[in-house]
Amino acid sequence: MFGRCTTIAERISSFINHISTWLLFSLMIAGIAGIVARYARAPIDGILTLSVFLLIGFVFFSLAYAQLRKRHVAIEFFVLRVGIGIRLLLRAITMLISAGACLILVLASWPYAWKSLEAGERMDGPPFFPIYPAKLSVSVGVSFLLLQIIVDLFKALKAARSQSEHFNHSKRDNE
């Protein structure tokens, strides 16, 4: 059961990472188009704002995949100096704190995104881009990050339990 949930979470993270890749590609195209248009003395209105919205989607949609592949910044200076049991315990505690922080972000971001979507919220000035896609991408991205952190938390707890059982078997064998 847990293995199947892990596989589903990994597939979701990979899928939204593909979306993130296309957003990055679109961001590059928009940037190039903006530069070329400016040199041609025909600047494109709103290209900078569009780039910011694409960047928001790119960043938040790639968070879960970065968590899956362990690509987030980690400070291991202290952790590498302790035993495996304490290391696994610290990993589980870190995942628990991360899950709590992400849960707060998820609970805070969804109401704003939903209200923005319902209102059809748009920018105040031209070109009047809708704001709700950026707000939704924050909510969706952080939600999938939370899902991936929960999967990693269960993996860490499973590893800690396995290590504890291994330690207990070794201790009994030595007695």
Backbone as CSV, one residue per row, in Angstrom:
resi,resn,N_x,N_y,N_z,CA_x,CA_y,CA_z,C_x,C_y,C_z
1,MET,0.824,-1.198,0.000,0.000,0.000,0.000,0.867,1.262,0.000
2,PHE,1.860,1.297,0.925,2.724,2.470,1.010,3.551,2.635,-0.260
3,GLY,4.020,1.514,-0.801,4.805,1.573,-2.035,4.000,2.134,-3.192
4,ARG,2.728,1.774,-3.241,1.858,2.278,-4.308,1.605,3.781,-4.162
5,CYS,1.380,4.225,-2.927,1.191,5.661,-2.672,2.461,6.436,-3.025
6,THR,3.610,5.859,-2.704,4.884,6.498,-3.035,5.034,6.630,-4.542
7,THR,4.698,5.584,-5.262,4.796,5.610,-6.720,3.865,6.664,-7.315
8,ILE,2.653,6.748,-6.807,1.692,7.752,-7.299,2.221,9.161,-7.029
9,ALA,2.730,9.398,-5.820,3.261,10.722,-5.474,4.455,11.070,-6.370
10,GLU,5.307,10.086,-6.645,6.463,10.332,-7.522,6.018,10.650,-8.944
11,ARG,5.001,9.968,-9.426,4.499,10.250,-10.773,3.885,11.643,-10.855
12,ILE,3.152,12.030,-9.822,2.566,13.371,-9.797,3.677,14.421,-9.787
13,SER,4.687,14.215,-8.939,5.801,15.165,-8.875,6.518,15.262,-10.211
14,SER,6.711,14.138,-10.868,7.369,14.151,-12.181,6.499,14.857,-13.219
15,PHE,5.194,14.625,-13.175,4.293,15.257,-14.139,4.293,16.772,-13.989
16,ILE,4.158,17.269,-12.744,4.143,18.722,-12.587,5.517,19.315,-12.850
17,ASN,6.567,18.499,-12.714,7.894,18.985,-13.097,7.973,19.171,-14.612
18,HIS,7.307,18.314,-15.370,7.257,18.506,-16.830,6.531,19.808,-17.168
19,ILE,5.464,20.098,-16.445,4.769,21.375,-16.640,5.725,22.523,-16.323
20,SER,6.477,22.363,-15.241,7.446,23.383,-14.844,8.497,23.596,-15.934
21,THR,8.924,22.521,-16.555,9.907,22.620,-17.641,9.344,23.421,-18.802
22,TRP,8.092,23.177,-19.151,7.459,23.938,-20.240,7.271,25.404,-19.852
23,LEU,7.008,25.655,-18.585,6.911,27.043,-18.137,8.263,27.746,-18.250
24,LEU,9.336,27.035,-17.927,10.673,27.608,-18.073,10.983,27.887,-19.544
25,PHE,10.621,26.958,-20.410,10.820,27.159,-21.846,10.028,28.373,-22.334
26,SER,8.784,28.487,-21.879,7.949,29.641,-22.242,8.547,30.939,-21.712
27,LEU,9.107,30.880,-20.519,9.765,32.045,-19.932,10.940,32.488,-20.799
28,MET,11.713,31.545,-21.265,12.846,31.878,-22.136,12.374,32.470,-23.456
29,ILE,11.343,31.899,-24.048,10.804,32.425,-25.307,10.266,33.852,-25.100
30,ALA,9.543,34.059,-23.995,9.014,35.391,-23.706,10.145,36.399,-23.521
31,GLY,11.193,35.983,-22.835,12.338,36.871,-22.637,13.026,37.226,-23.946
32,ILE,13.222,36.224,-24.784,13.842,36.464,-26.090,12.955,37.366,-26.940
33,ALA,11.661,37.078,-26.952,10.733,37.896,-27.743,10.739,39.340,-27.256
34,GLY,10.791,39.535,-25.943,10.827,40.878,-25.386,12.080,41.635,-25.794
35,ILE,13.213,40.956,-25.777,14.477,41.594,-26.162,14.486,41.938,-27.641
36,VAL,14.076,40.982,-28.471,14.053,41.216,-29.918,13.082,42.349,-30.256
37,ALA,11.915,42.351,-29.643,10.923,43.395,-29.918,11.429,44.768,-29.480
38,ARG,12.148,44.805,-28.366,12.673,46.088,-27.904,13.723,46.630,-28.876
39,TYR,14.602,45.747,-29.369,15.613,46.183,-30.338,14.986,46.567,-31.675
40,ALA,13.829,45.988,-31.970,13.120,46.336,-33.209,12.252,47.584,-33.006
41,ARG,12.384,48.201,-31.836,11.637,49.409,-31.491,10.121,49.186,-31.493
42,ALA,9.724,47.959,-31.112,8.297,47.624,-31.003,8.095,46.790,-29.742
43,PRO,8.326,47.408,-28.566,8.235,46.628,-27.326,6.857,46.001,-27.133
44,ILE,6.881,44.847,-26.521,5.643,44.103,-26.269,5.145,44.477,-24.874
45,ASP,3.933,45.020,-24.813,3.350,45.389,-23.522,3.116,44.148,-22.668
46,GLY,3.524,44.222,-21.421,3.232,43.164,-20.468,4.167,41.975,-20.504
47,ILE,5.230,42.019,-21.304,6.115,40.852,-21.405,6.835,40.593,-20.080
48,LEU,7.191,41.663,-19.371,7.852,41.496,-18.084,6.896,40.874,-17.065
49,THR,5.661,41.324,-17.059,4.663,40.763,-16.143,4.391,39.304,-16.474
50,LEU,4.282,38.989,-17.749,4.090,37.599,-18.166,5.261,36.742,-17.705
51,SER,6.472,37.290,-17.836,7.663,36.554,-17.397,7.628,36.276,-15.900
52,VAL,7.162,37.239,-15.127,7.061,37.047,-13.677,6.050,35.948,-13.362
53,PHE,4.910,35.968,-14.031,3.907,34.924,-13.802,4.431,33.543,-14.186
54,LEU,5.142,33.456,-15.301,5.733,32.178,-15.710,6.780,31.715,-14.704
55,LEU,7.549,32.658,-14.183,8.570,32.323,-13.191,7.935,31.782,-11.910
56,ILE,6.834,32.391,-11.484,6.128,31.903,-10.286,5.683,30.455,-10.499
57,GLY,5.072,30.174,-11.640,4.648,28.810,-11.938,5.824,27.855,-11.990
58,PHE,6.903,28.273,-12.646,8.096,27.424,-12.757,8.638,27.049,-11.380
59,VAL,8.795,28.041,-10.524,9.377,27.799,-9.202,8.491,26.889,-8.358
60,PHE,7.220,27.213,-8.269,6.360,26.451,-7.370,6.016,25.063,-7.916
61,PHE,5.976,24.901,-9.230,5.704,23.572,-9.774,6.925,22.657,-9.689
62,SER,8.095,23.207,-9.503,9.284,22.357,-9.425,9.650,21.971,-7.992
63,LEU,8.975,22.516,-7.001,9.328,22.242,-5.605,9.190,20.766,-5.226
64,ALA,8.088,20.139,-5.594,7.855,18.740,-5.208,8.887,17.821,-5.853
65,TYR,9.241,18.095,-7.103,10.238,17.263,-7.780,11.608,17.437,-7.141
66,ALA,11.937,18.668,-6.757,13.205,18.906,-6.065,13.235,18.148,-4.740
67,GLN,12.101,18.099,-4.046,12.021,17.333,-2.805,12.182,15.839,-3.091
68,LEU,11.539,15.371,-4.131,11.628,13.958,-4.507,13.067,13.544,-4.778
69,ARG,13.800,14.374,-5.482,15.186,14.061,-5.871,16.221,14.543,-4.860
70,LYS,15.753,15.060,-3.731,16.638,15.566,-2.667,17.562,16.654,-3.189
71,ARG,16.993,17.614,-3.915,17.779,18.690,-4.509,17.653,20.015,-3.759
72,HIS,16.932,20.016,-2.651,16.835,21.234,-1.864,18.148,21.432,-1.104
73,VAL,18.399,22.644,-0.713,19.607,22.955,0.040,19.551,22.223,1.373
74,ALA,20.632,21.543,1.693,20.699,20.806,2.952,22.029,21.116,3.630
75,ILE,21.986,21.289,4.928,23.206,21.524,5.698,23.494,20.241,6.455
76,GLU,24.492,19.525,6.019,24.778,18.214,6.588,26.019,18.215,7.476
77,PHE,26.561,19.387,7.729,27.787,19.480,8.522,27.632,18.777,9.866
78,PHE,26.565,19.063,10.567,26.319,18.466,11.875,25.804,17.037,11.751
79,VAL,24.888,16.826,10.836,24.195,15.545,10.728,25.160,14.409,10.362
80,LEU,26.152,14.680,9.551,27.092,13.630,9.151,28.016,13.201,10.288
81,ARG,28.053,13.971,11.353,28.936,13.659,12.471,28.264,12.828,13.568
82,VAL,27.000,12.535,13.410,26.285,11.743,14.422,26.010,10.343,13.865
83,GLY,25.620,9.452,14.747,25.339,8.076,14.351,24.097,7.969,13.467
84,ILE,23.953,6.801,12.849,22.855,6.588,11.899,21.493,6.700,12.573
85,GLY,21.356,6.237,13.792,20.074,6.308,14.489,19.634,7.749,14.724
86,ILE,20.549,8.565,15.212,20.236,9.974,15.453,20.018,10.690,14.125
87,ARG,20.793,10.318,13.123,20.627,10.924,11.790,19.223,10.658,11.245
88,LEU,18.747,9.435,11.385,17.400,9.096,10.908,16.333,9.816,11.728
89,LEU,16.561,9.944,13.027,15.621,10.672,13.875,15.577,12.152,13.482
90,LEU,16.739,12.755,13.243,16.789,14.160,12.826,16.105,14.347,11.469
91,ARG,16.260,13.383,10.585,15.604,13.465,9.276,14.089,13.449,9.452
92,ALA,13.595,12.565,10.309,12.152,12.488,10.549,11.641,13.784,11.179
93,ILE,12.387,14.341,12.120,11.981,15.596,12.762,11.965,16.730,11.739
94,THR,12.985,16.768,10.889,13.054,17.795,9.844,11.871,17.682,8.887
95,MET,11.525,16.470,8.508,10.374,16.267,7.620,9.074,16.671,8.303
96,LEU,8.971,16.401,9.585,7.767,16.777,10.332,7.624,18.303,10.400
97,ILE,8.717,18.995,10.659,8.686,20.465,10.691,8.365,21.015,9.309
98,SER,8.974,20.444,8.278,8.704,20.886,6.901,7.242,20.662,6.528
99,ALA,6.707,19.519,6.922,5.295,19.230,6.629,4.391,20.236,7.332
100,GLY,4.711,20.577,8.568,3.920,21.565,9.295,3.959,22.934,8.627
101,ALA,5.148,23.360,8.199,5.283,24.654,7.521,4.521,24.654,6.199
102,CYS,4.627,23.560,5.446,3.907,23.472,4.169,2.405,23.427,4.383
103,LEU,1.973,22.756,5.427,0.533,22.711,5.727,0.008,24.113,5.997
104,ILE,0.768,24.902,6.739,0.358,26.290,6.991,0.263,27.054,5.674
105,LEU,1.248,26.887,4.790,1.223,27.570,3.487,0.046,27.109,2.631
106,VAL,-0.232,25.811,2.660,-1.354,25.278,1.879,-2.665,25.854,2.391
107,LEU,-2.849,25.829,3.700,-4.091,26.333,4.287,-4.251,27.839,4.078
108,ALA,-3.142,28.563,4.010,-3.220,30.011,3.807,-3.400,30.376,2.331
109,SER,-2.788,29.615,1.434,-2.786,30.016,0.020,-4.054,29.631,-0.736
110,TRP,-4.674,28.517,-0.406,-5.845,28.082,-1.168,-7.026,29.047,-1.090
111,PRO,-7.369,29.592,0.084,-8.490,30.552,0.094,-8.237,31.778,-0.786
112,TYR,-7.002,32.288,-0.773,-6.679,33.440,-1.621,-6.778,33.076,-3.096
113,ALA,-6.253,31.912,-3.448,-6.292,31.487,-4.850,-7.736,31.267,-5.298
114,TRP,-8.521,30.653,-4.447,-9.921,30.366,-4.806,-10.724,31.657,-4.979
115,LYS,-10.538,32.614,-4.051,-11.230,33.902,-4.165,-10.811,34.631,-5.437
116,SER,-9.539,34.562,-5.749,-9.029,35.213,-6.956,-9.625,34.576,-8.199
117,LEU,-9.738,33.264,-8.199,-10.321,32.548,-9.333,-11.803,32.890,-9.485
118,GLU,-12.534,32.862,-8.377,-13.967,33.177,-8.433,-14.229,34.601,-8.917
119,ALA,-13.379,35.530,-8.504,-13.559,36.931,-8.876,-13.001,37.233,-10.267
120,GLY,-12.243,36.285,-10.820,-11.604,36.552,-12.109,-10.618,37.704,-11.990
121,GLU,-9.903,37.729,-10.882,-9.008,38.841,-10.562,-7.980,39.084,-11.668
122,ARG,-7.841,40.347,-12.020,-6.899,40.766,-13.068,-6.031,41.901,-12.553
123,MET,-4.948,42.147,-13.272,-4.071,43.267,-12.933,-4.823,44.585,-13.103
124,ASP,-4.349,45.595,-12.404,-4.995,46.902,-12.463,-4.766,47.623,-13.788
125,GLY,-3.605,47.418,-14.372,-3.291,48.152,-15.598,-3.128,47.240,-16.788
126,PRO,-2.975,47.848,-17.965,-2.805,47.052,-19.177,-1.562,46.186,-19.057
127,PRO,-1.559,45.021,-19.561,-2.523,44.350,-20.424,-3.567,43.537,-19.670
128,PHE,-3.785,43.847,-18.417,-4.859,43.235,-17.613,-4.781,41.701,-17.564
129,PHE,-3.582,41.196,-17.332,-3.411,39.751,-17.188,-4.196,39.253,-15.977
130,PRO,-4.731,38.043,-16.056,-5.376,37.471,-14.866,-4.315,37.120,-13.817
131,ILE,-4.641,37.362,-12.568,-3.709,37.096,-11.472,-3.901,35.695,-10.901
132,TYR,-5.116,35.158,-11.040,-5.417,33.877,-10.391,-4.544,32.707,-10.855
133,PRO,-4.047,32.650,-12.111,-3.173,31.517,-12.429,-1.899,31.489,-11.580
134,ALA,-1.339,32.659,-11.302,-0.141,32.709,-10.464,-0.474,32.280,-9.033
135,LYS,-1.597,32.740,-8.515,-1.994,32.358,-7.157,-2.305,30.859,-7.085
136,LEU,-2.947,30.334,-8.120,-3.234,28.897,-8.152,-1.955,28.080,-8.245
137,SER,-0.977,28.561,-9.002,0.272,27.802,-9.130,1.014,27.738,-7.800
138,VAL,0.924,28.787,-7.000,1.519,28.751,-5.660,0.817,27.688,-4.818
139,SER,-0.501,27.705,-4.818,-1.265,26.751,-4.009,-1.043,25.313,-4.457
140,VAL,-1.102,25.086,-5.756,-0.907,23.730,-6.290,0.512,23.250,-6.018
141,GLY,1.483,24.101,-6.273,2.881,23.713,-6.066,3.182,23.369,-4.621
142,VAL,2.711,24.193,-3.701,2.957,23.933,-2.276,2.177,22.698,-1.812
143,SER,1.002,22.474,-2.380,0.229,21.268,-2.019,0.957,20.003,-2.431
144,PHE,1.510,19.997,-3.631,2.257,18.813,-4.067,3.574,18.666,-3.315
145,LEU,4.169,19.788,-2.916,5.360,19.712,-2.064,4.996,19.064,-0.731
146,LEU,3.859,19.448,-0.155,3.403,18.837,1.096,3.203,17.334,0.920
147,LEU,2.580,16.938,-0.178,2.389,15.507,-0.450,3.729,14.780,-0.498
148,GLN,4.696,15.366,-1.176,6.010,14.722,-1.294,6.725,14.680,0.054
149,ILE,6.585,15.722,0.852,7.210,15.733,2.179,6.577,14.665,3.068
150,ILE,5.261,14.487,2.974,4.599,13.449,3.768,5.111,12.065,3.367
151,VAL,5.268,11.834,2.070,5.836,10.560,1.606,7.244,10.383,2.159
152,ASP,8.057,11.441,2.099,9.421,11.361,2.626,9.431,11.157,4.135
153,LEU,8.464,11.745,4.836,8.354,11.544,6.278,8.095,10.079,6.594
154,PHE,7.167,9.472,5.863,6.896,8.048,6.088,8.100,7.182,5.734
155,LYS,8.823,7.558,4.701,10.059,6.826,4.357,11.079,6.942,5.488
156,ALA,11.213,8.154,6.039,12.171,8.363,7.127,11.766,7.577,8.369
157,LEU,10.468,7.575,8.677,10.001,6.812,9.834,10.190,5.314,9.628
158,LYS,9.950,4.857,8.411,10.153,3.443,8.092,11.627,3.075,8.219
159,ALA,12.509,3.939,7.745,13.950,3.687,7.847,14.400,3.690,9.308
160,ALA,13.870,4.616,10.102,14.222,4.678,11.523,13.738,3.429,12.247
161,ARG,12.530,2.989,11.915,11.996,1.767,12.537,12.824,0.550,12.148
162,SER,13.193,0.480,10.879,14.021,-0.617,10.396,15.375,-0.617,11.097
163,GLN,15.961,0.565,11.252,17.253,0.686,11.934,17.127,0.273,13.388
164,SER,16.012,0.660,14.028,15.776,0.303,15.419,15.632,-1.207,15.573
165,GLU,14.889,-1.840,14.670,14.732,-3.294,14.716,16.057,-3.991,14.483
166,HIS,16.860,-3.482,13.564,18.183,-4.046,13.289,19.067,-3.937,14.523
167,PHE,19.000,-2.786,15.215,19.780,-2.568,16.420,19.342,-3.534,17.513
168,ASN,18.022,-3.719,17.662,17.506,-4.627,18.689,17.891,-6.069,18.404
169,HIS,17.859,-6.502,17.119,18.278,-7.862,16.773,19.759,-8.053,17.047
170,SER,20.576,-7.078,16.722,22.017,-7.166,16.961,22.305,-7.228,18.437
171,LYS,21.560,-6.465,19.232,21.755,-6.438,20.662,21.409,-7.797,21.273
172,ARG,20.314,-8.425,20.807,19.927,-9.746,21.311,20.923,-10.809,20.902
173,ASP,21.465,-10.702,19.702,22.431,-11.688,19.230,23.725,-11.636,20.039
174,ASN,24.084,-10.466,20.526,25.323,-10.304,21.291,25.154,-10.773,22.727
175,GLU,23.943,-10.882,23.214,23.714,-11.296,24.611,23.787,-12.752,24.799
